Amino acid sequence: MSKQRSSTSTTDPGDFGHNDSCNPTFAEVLASRMDRRTLFKGGFYLMVASVFGSALAGCGENKQPSKAALAPAAKTPPPVPASGLALSFKPVAKSVADVLSVPEGYTATVLLATGDPLKAGVSAYKNDGTDNDFEVRAGDHHDGMFYFGLNAAGTGWDASNAQRGLLCLNHEVAEDLGFMHPAGATDLGTGNVNARPVLEIDKEVAAHGVSIVEIARSGNGYQTSLTNPLNRRITAATVMELSGVAAGSELMKTAFSKDGLQTRGTLNNCSNGYTPWGTYLTCEENWAEYFHRREADSARTPQELVAFKRYGMKGDTSGRYNWSRPGASDSTDLYRRWNAGITGATATDDFRNVANTFGWVVEIDPFNPQATPKKRTALGRFAHEGCVPAKAEAGKPLVFYMGDDSRNEYIYKFVTDAKWDAADANGGLAAGDKYLNAGKLYAARFNADGSGEWLPLTLDNTAVAQYDKYAFADTADVAIHTRLAADAVGATKMDRPEWAAVNPLNGEVYITLTNNVSEKNGRGVAMPLDAANQRYYVDEKDGKRVAGNVNGHIIRWREAGDDHAATRFQWDVYLFGAPAEAGADINLSGLTADNDFSGPDGLWFSQSTPGLLWVQTDDAYYTDVTNCMMLAAIPGVVGDGNTVQVVNKAVPTHDNADQAIGCPVGSKPQATALRRFLVGPKDCEITGITETPDGKALLVNIQHPGERSSESWASDGNITSHWPDGGNARPRSATVVITRNDGGKVGV
């Protein structure tokens, strides 16, 4: 989410990235020139060509590019893909209307929108800015979520119960345009030094975090059950425990927690995860922009300045919402805790370290309101985009996959030290202490020959211990500054790693790479192309030029020996986003009008229908043709396609030289294996997905409809969306339930 939305861009400043490390990408290759240009509809001007072949251009690990061709790495036989599975619905057409479109024979019903009550006795949301009790209402900007079926006693997880369950739901931000305030937000601008009304700050703080609410089947749909005592909010003010390797570190101590074992709040909760013992994982994404650090760099140590730069903690910012500036009325530390500058004699006198207590995976026990949520520091600190588990197997470590959602950032996995014991099911946060407080954290490197490796982020790795740009003091320092450790080992810089998903049929892992477009540090502009991030072209849209990987792609891999704890893997590209009108030299996946897309983001493998994959989009570059969408797919397997030589013309990083990048790709999906299932209302993002255990209800989040409304909407009335309430209502994010009218499984 941006600090202040413009009418033409939805890019979050946190997504631009702060990775200026010198570790090279692995396949920076030049090849023969091809003098072709392709022009296609939708305002996209492309300069790219491709040929199919079997040879790959490659380079040595972390060395200067080599022009020598490499033979593809030897592959083990791929696992068998889904058989007998077919998509049963008619594709939904592209649309720019302010409506939610689903296939014929399906119904989408709003379940829970911003401001809706979570408890009995709470009044209906007025949606006029006068409701000030978000501690008992659904928060804003719905994002990742998970359905936990309730057991018969209503006290624990029954993974088979589709009749009633707890919905755990992330709330990423409070709407920057201020729809929750009577006439918009006061003094929101980041350069503003004036006081903000405490009432506005408190409301925005409460609108972040997580909602937990019971939902129960009603006819062919679902509704919220407001009398369940488990219903509650976790917000940006809730007390949290710091656990794992960084808990108690000197870098975690603040005036609130002098021993460095607690903090307050979770925020920018984007994607999510869950554990096999029945707890919810919420992930803190673009947390850095919330903090005020308006001070001279000379006030901080050189070590701190390196870390601040790497995480985007600038010295001249007042925070995204100016929460640290409530004026003379501030008699507590509820507001000055957002000031990460030095104001006291020591770290325990102020909040100079407060930002170090954010950027984590947070574990919540949805079945125990008395349990204090825990930030699991062993899983690393970055812009967390999900924490997805591989299938738990008795006697083996548990494995979680994570993306760092900024341009040119990394893909990670965490392997627990403890081996899974099914007796820990429904073990709550005590089981989390056992599995999530100790393990190995890795960053991924994708090699040009289609192989890959997991690089350990530990002080036992000399690349980390002897890193010349940052001297890690201890294991806690490595966890707190995970990005710097990944720089040190030479992980592959990716095109905004977003959601991950693990195929329950064969264990293969998928992750979305939304895009990488920037005149400053975009793919091909300042960031060299490589085999895993191989496209550069130019988009002329709405009179503005963007260049790089405009439409994004989805990458996937298979761990060596089908062991998720392995340190080697084989990878390819599953899908390339592109408009259908593009030529075959850019529409590499052969997308049609029924399944073309841009900006892949959310990702989910059905647990009730193994082999069925859902893909959601968060896009700003194809929105002149269609609003954001969700597609259903039946993917093949890693290694089922060919090698593509993608030749990009006039790439700025190489003085306008053509570049040929070898890229392993999956087979082109047929129309029967990839279809558009849903198109959202105006200016929304489709993000967050879960399902009931019987597969007969799909829950999907529609985030920030109307985000390109005028910043002065309260006076000029220029609101671009009125979804879901219609009429002249202010737009709201919402969770919708999608069911088949005949009561069957969704999608198939």
Secondary structure, DSSP 4 states (H G I P E B T S, - for coil): --SS--SS----GGGS------PPPS---B-------EEETTTEEE-EEEEEES-EEEE-TTS-EEEEEEPPPP-PPPPP---S----SPPPPP--SSS-B--TTEEEEEEEETT-BSSTTPPPP--SS----GGGB--SSEEEEEEEEB-TTSSSB-TT--SEEEEEEEE----TT-TTSTTS-SS--TT--S---HHHHHHHHHHSEEEEEEEEEETTEEEEETT-TT-EEE-TTSEEEEESTTTT-GGG--SS-TTS-EEE----EEEEEE-TTS-EEEEE-S-GGG-B--S-GGGS-HHHHHHHHHHT--TT-B-SS-TT--GGG--SSTTGGGB-S--SSSGGGS-TTGGGG-SSEEEE-TT-TTSPPEEEGGG--S-EEEEEEPPP-TTSEEEEEEEE-SEEE-EEEEEEEEEP-GGGTT-HHHHHHHHHSSEEEEEEEE-TTSEEEEEE-STTSHHHHT-SS----SHHHHHHTHHHHHHHHTPPPEE-EEEEEE-TTT--EEEEE--EE-TTT-BTTTBPPBTTB---EEEEETTEEEEEE-S-EEEEEEEGGG-TT-SEEEEEEEEE-B-TTS-TTT-TT---TTT-BS-EEEEEE-SSSTT-EEEEE--SSSTTT---EEEEE----TTSS-EEEEEEEEEGGGTTEEEEEEEEBPPPPPTTTEEEEEE-STT-EEEEEEE-TTSS-EEEEEE-TTTTS-TTHHHH---S--TTT-TTPPP--EEEEEEETTS--S--
